[in-house]
C-alpha cells in the first residue's frame, strides 16, 4: 500500500500535529503524569478545568500509546496530500469538536463519576479510519499460517492496540472519533464545503521545515475530502500531461488497478503513473488537479 513520498512532503498540518503530540506527551505524559491527563464531566463543568481539554488534545498517556498514535497520524497524512492542507485542517477540527461533544454526552450517559477519559488525538485518529476503510483499496494480499491478510491489516492492528490501550479512557474517545468520521463523510452541516482562510494553513507551512525532493505542490480541489474520493469516471486528460520520461518503466498493473478503483479511467491513470514515475500518491494528485480544471 503506497502512501506517497516518505517524510512530511506536502503534509505541513500533519507535521505540526505530530510535533505537538510529541512535545506535549514528553512534558505531561511520559514523565509520570499520564494518569492525571484524563478529564471527567465534573472537571470541565464544575471545576472549569478547561486546560485539561487542551492538554488532552495533544497528549498520549504512555510511551507505547505515543508510538502507535504517531504511527497512525503519520500514515494518515495521505489524506492531507490528497485533499490539501486547508480541507484537511477542517476535517481535523470537525473531528475534534464533534468527538469532544460526543465524549461529554457519553460521560453523562455512563454516569460514572470516577471515569475520566482521554480526548483529542484519539478522536482525530479514529475518525480517519472511516475514509481509510471505505476509500483506501487493498493493493497487496498475503497468507500466513492459513490466515489471509492484506497490507491494511497492520494499520487496523495498530488502531486496535491504541483503542484498547487505556480501556474505557481510550475506547470512549475512539468510538466517538469513528462517529465523527462518519458524520463528516455524510457531510453533516455541509462541512465538506467549509474552507479556512489561506493564511491559517500557510501558517503551518511556515512552521514546517523545508521539504526534500522535487515533488509537485499539493492539490486541494474543493470538491474532495477524506472519505469522498471521486466515484465518477475520469475524463480524457491526455493533453494535461507532459510527455512521459522514456526511462520510466511501464506502470505496474496493481497501481493502475488502484487508481481505477478510485474512479479514474484506465488510460488517464496509466499516463499519470508514467508522469509521476509510478508513484501512486503523486499520480492521484495529478489526476485530481486535472479534473479541477
C-alpha positions in Angstrom: 0.0 0.0 0.0 1.7 3.1 -1.2 1.1 6.3 0.7 3.3 8.5 -1.4 6.7 10.1 -0.8 8.4 9.4 2.6 8.5 12.1 5.2 6.1 15.1 5.6 6.3 16.3 2.0 3.0 18.2 1.2 1.7 17.5 4.7 2.6 20.5 7.0 -0.6 20.2 9.1 0.2 16.5 9.9 3.8 17.5 10.8 2.7 20.2 13.2 0.2 17.8 14.8 2.9 15.1 15.2 5.4 17.6 16.7 2.7 19.0 19.1 1.7 15.5 20.3 5.4 14.5 20.8 6.2 17.6 22.8 3.1 17.6 25.0 3.4 13.8 25.7 7.0 14.2 26.7 6.2 17.1 29.1 2.9 15.8 30.5 2.6 12.1 29.6 5.8 10.0 29.9 7.0 12.0 32.9 4.7 10.2 35.2 1.6 12.4 34.8 -0.3 10.2 32.4 -2.9 9.2 35.0 -3.7 12.9 35.6 -4.4 13.7 31.9 -7.9 12.3 31.7 -10.8 14.6 32.2 -14.3 14.0 33.6 -17.6 15.7 33.3 -17.0 17.3 36.8 -13.6 18.6 35.8 -15.0 20.6 32.9 -18.4 21.7 34.0 -18.0 22.0 37.8 -14.3 22.7 38.3 -13.9 24.5 35.0 -10.5 22.9 34.3 -10.6 23.8 30.6 -6.8 23.3 30.4 -7.3 19.6 30.5 -9.2 19.7 27.2 -6.3 21.5 25.6 -3.6 19.2 27.1 -5.5 16.0 26.4 -6.0 17.0 22.7 -2.2 16.6 22.1 -1.1 14.1 24.7 -0.9 10.3 25.0 -0.7 8.8 28.4 2.2 6.4 27.9 5.1 5.8 25.5 3.5 2.8 23.8 0.4 4.8 23.0 2.6 7.6 21.7 4.4 5.2 19.4 1.2 3.8 17.9 -0.6 7.2 17.9 2.2 8.9 16.0 2.5 6.0 13.6 -1.2 6.3 12.7 -1.1 10.1 12.4 1.9 9.8 10.2 0.3 7.3 8.0 -3.0 9.2 7.6 -1.0 12.1 6.1 -2.1 10.5 2.8 -5.4 12.3 3.2 -3.8 15.7 3.6 -1.8 15.1 0.4 -4.9 14.1 -1.5 -7.3 16.9 -0.5 -4.8 19.7 0.5 -3.9 21.1 3.9 -6.9 23.5 4.0 -9.6 20.9 3.8 -7.6 18.5 6.0 -7.5 21.2 8.7 -11.3 21.5 8.5 -11.6 17.7 8.8 -9.3 17.6 11.9 -11.2 20.5 13.6 -14.6 19.0 12.9 -13.4 15.6 14.2 -12.0 17.1 17.4 -15.1 19.2 18.2 -17.7 16.5 17.3 -15.8 13.8 19.1 -15.4 16.0 22.2 -19.1 16.8 22.3 -19.9 13.1 22.0 -17.5 12.3 24.8 -19.2 14.7 27.1 -22.6 13.1 26.2 -21.1 9.7 26.8 -19.9 10.6 30.2 -23.3 12.0 31.1 -25.0 8.7 29.9 -22.5 6.4 31.6 -22.9 8.3 34.9 -19.6 7.0 36.4 -18.1 9.9 38.4 -14.8 8.0 38.7 -14.4 7.7 34.9 -12.0 10.1 33.2 -11.3 9.8 29.5 -8.6 10.8 27.1 -9.6 13.1 24.3 -8.1 15.0 21.3 -5.7 12.8 19.3 -7.8 9.7 19.8 -10.8 11.3 18.2 -8.7 12.6 15.3 -7.0 9.3 14.7 -10.1 7.1 14.7 -12.2 9.5 12.6 -9.6 8.9 9.9 -10.3 5.2 10.0 -13.6 5.9 8.2 -12.1 7.1 4.9 -9.3 4.6 5.4 -11.8 1.7 5.5 -14.0 2.9 2.7 -11.6 4.6 0.2 -8.2 3.1 0.5 -8.1 0.0 -1.6 -6.1 -3.2 -0.8 -3.0 -3.4 -3.0 -1.4 -6.5 -1.5 -2.7 -9.7 0.0 -0.8 -12.5 1.6 -1.3 -15.6 3.6 0.3 -16.6 6.9 -0.4 -19.8 8.7 -3.5 -20.4 6.7 -4.8 -16.9 7.6 -5.4 -14.3 5.0 -4.1 -10.7 5.5 -3.7 -7.5 3.5 -1.4 -4.5 3.6 -4.2 -2.7 5.5 -4.1 -5.3 8.3 -1.2 -3.7 10.1 -3.0 -0.3 10.3 -6.1 -2.0 11.8 -3.9 -3.8 14.3 -2.2 -0.6 15.4 -5.6 1.0 15.7 -6.9 -1.8 17.9 -3.8 -1.6 20.1 -4.4 2.2 20.6 -8.2 1.7 21.1 -7.8 -0.7 24.0 -4.6 0.7 25.4 -6.3 2.5 28.3 -9.6 0.6 28.3 -12.6 2.9 28.9 -10.4 6.0 28.9 -9.4 5.3 25.3 -12.4 3.3 24.0 -14.9 6.1 24.6 -12.9 8.8 22.6 -12.0 6.2 20.0 -15.6 5.3 19.3 -16.6 8.9 19.4 -13.9 9.6 16.8 -15.4 6.9 14.5 -18.8 8.5 14.7 -17.3 11.9 14.0 -15.7 10.5 10.9 -19.0 9.0 9.7 -20.7 12.4 10.2 -18.0 14.1 8.2 -18.4 11.6 5.4 -22.2 12.2 5.4 -21.5 15.9 5.0 -23.2 16.8 8.3 -23.9 20.6 8.3 -22.4 20.7 4.8 -19.0 20.6 6.5 -17.1 19.5 3.3 -17.8 22.9 1.8 -16.1 24.7 4.5 -12.6 26.2 4.0 -10.3 28.1 6.2 -8.7 31.4 5.1 -5.4 30.6 3.4 -3.3 32.3 6.0 -4.2 29.7 8.5 -2.9 26.7 6.6 0.1 28.8 5.3 1.0 29.3 9.0 1.6 25.5 9.3 3.7 25.6 6.2 5.9 28.3 7.7 6.3 26.2 10.8 7.4 23.2 8.7 11.0 22.5 7.7 11.9 22.7 4.0 10.8 19.5 2.2 13.2 17.5 0.2 12.7 16.3 -3.3 11.2 17.8 -6.3 7.6 17.0 -5.6 4.6 18.7 -7.2 2.6 21.1 -4.9 -0.4 19.5 -3.1 -3.6 19.9 -4.9 -6.7 20.9 -2.9 -9.8 20.6 -5.0 -12.7 21.9 -3.0 -15.0 19.1 -4.2 -12.9 16.4 -2.4 -12.5 15.4 1.2 -11.4 12.4 3.3 -13.9 9.7 2.6 -15.0 11.4 -0.6 -12.7 10.0 -3.4 -14.3 10.7 -6.7 -16.6 7.8 -7.9 -17.2 9.1 -11.4 -15.2 8.0 -14.4 -12.1 10.1 -15.1 -12.1 12.4 -18.1 -9.8 12.1 -21.0 -6.9 14.2 -19.9 -4.1 13.3 -22.3 -3.4 16.9 -23.1 -2.8 17.8 -19.4 0.2 15.5 -19.0 3.7 16.3 -20.1 5.5 13.8 -22.4 6.4 10.7 -20.4 10.0 10.2 -19.4 11.4 7.5 -21.7 13.3 5.9 -18.8 10.2 5.4 -16.7 9.2 1.7 -16.7 5.7 0.6 -17.6 3.3 1.2 -14.6 2.6 -2.0 -12.7 -0.9 -3.4 -13.1 -1.7 -3.2 -9.4 -1.0 0.5 -9.3 -3.2 1.1 -12.4 -6.0 -1.0 -10.8 -5.8 1.0 -7.6 -6.3 4.3 -9.4 -9.1 2.8 -11.5 -10.8 1.6 -8.3 -10.8 5.3 -7.2 -12.9 6.3 -10.2 -10.3 7.3 -12.8 -10.3 5.8 -16.2 -7.6 3.4 -17.1 -5.8 5.4 -19.8 -5.6 8.5 -17.6 -4.3 6.5 -14.7 -1.6 5.0 -16.8 -0.4 8.4 -18.1 -0.4 9.9 -14.6 1.7 7.0 -13.3 4.2 7.4 -16.1 4.4 11.2 -15.4 4.9 10.6 -11.7 7.4 7.7 -12.1 4.9 5.2 -10.9 4.3 6.9 -7.5 0.6 6.3 -6.8 0.1 9.2 -4.5 1.6 11.8 -6.9 -0.4 10.3 -9.7 -3.6 10.7 -7.7 -2.8 14.4 -7.1 -2.1 14.8 -10.8 -5.5 13.3 -11.7 -7.4 15.3 -9.1 -5.7 18.5 -10.3 -6.5 17.8 -13.9 -10.2 17.2 -13.0 -10.3 20.6 -11.2 -9.5 22.5 -14.5 
